[in-house]
Amino acid sequence: MTQPILSAHLNRFLLGAMALVFVFTVQVRIGAAEKAASARKIPVILDTDIGDDIDDTWALALLLRCPELDLKLVVGDKQKGTYRAKLIARLLETAGRTDIPVGVAFGDRDGGGRQQQWVEDYDLKSYPGVVHEDGVQAIIDMIMGSPEPMTLIAIGPVPNLREALQREPRIAEKARFVGMHGSVFKGYNNSPKVSAEYNVRADVPACQAVFTAPWEMTITPLDTCGIVRLQGEKYAKIRDSKDPLLVALIENYRIWRNDRNSARQQSGKKEKASSVLFDTVAIYLAFAQDLCKMETLPIRVTDEGMTVVAAKAKKMQVATQWKDLAAFEDLLVERLVGDAADSP
Ligand SMILES: [Ca+2]
């Protein structure tokens, strides 16, 4: 009698053990697949003067909708620390991405801007994610602690990054820089007259420090980013979307335009175009370059804030022309609207 009972126990034990091995193997395989998927994403930090021109808000929304990019940290730049951090935090919260830490800009925390109304009642302490009071140190720690090279996307003047390079020069060996900076062969509005572009001119010494650091660099100057604007059907798809992030984007755009209570709004007429979306091109260049003509050029930042081609200057990848601007506009709309498209 004991023999069959024993062997029944043994069978049950063996079956249980096999099931455990199976479950363990499946979990390991799923874990490996997830790891491989996230490993393919490019880890990025966004350094932004969000709250001045509205294009940074568009750029952040685009970045959140690019599956190629893994956003690790967003830091406000060019002072007004609290105002910029509140805008970033509320936008991330709207997008359901409070897993992303927010960094406060280096320098003065006071001051506001044209999107102030959108964050008037927002308390930065209510952000469920992490807020780094020292945004510059957060950039350094994120880059130095990353097992793989970090991509630093800069879409504003760069006093944060000059400070970061001073505190820890080795960040330049562990990061590549992608920026919306300069005016190489064209100026604003496609003008043949080059300009001291705002992101450079606003803090020339900071830009000179960043443009001579030993990191790999890619930039979109006004030559390419200065002519991106969504109009007509393309703009309407964003404007009329019910996706909470895009609703927030358009709310910010309208506050920024200060036309919420204008006669046009009251009469029910909707705006038909975006402003120039300079910063969105830097987001694109962080993961692809096919739609632009890229040239390797030695670029020097002059004391006047001009970005000139100069023989001995640091060489960088420069998006000098569009190969297909319409395709970029389509990409911008498709990414923003995404699968949650609920346009009427
Ligand atoms: Ca900007």
Boltz pocket constraint, residues with backbone or C-beta under 6 A from the ligand:
constraints:
  - pocket:
      binder: B
      contacts: [[A, 48], [A, 49], [A, 50], [A, 53], [A, 55], [A, 56], [A, 155], [A, 156], [A, 279]]
      max_distance: 6.0
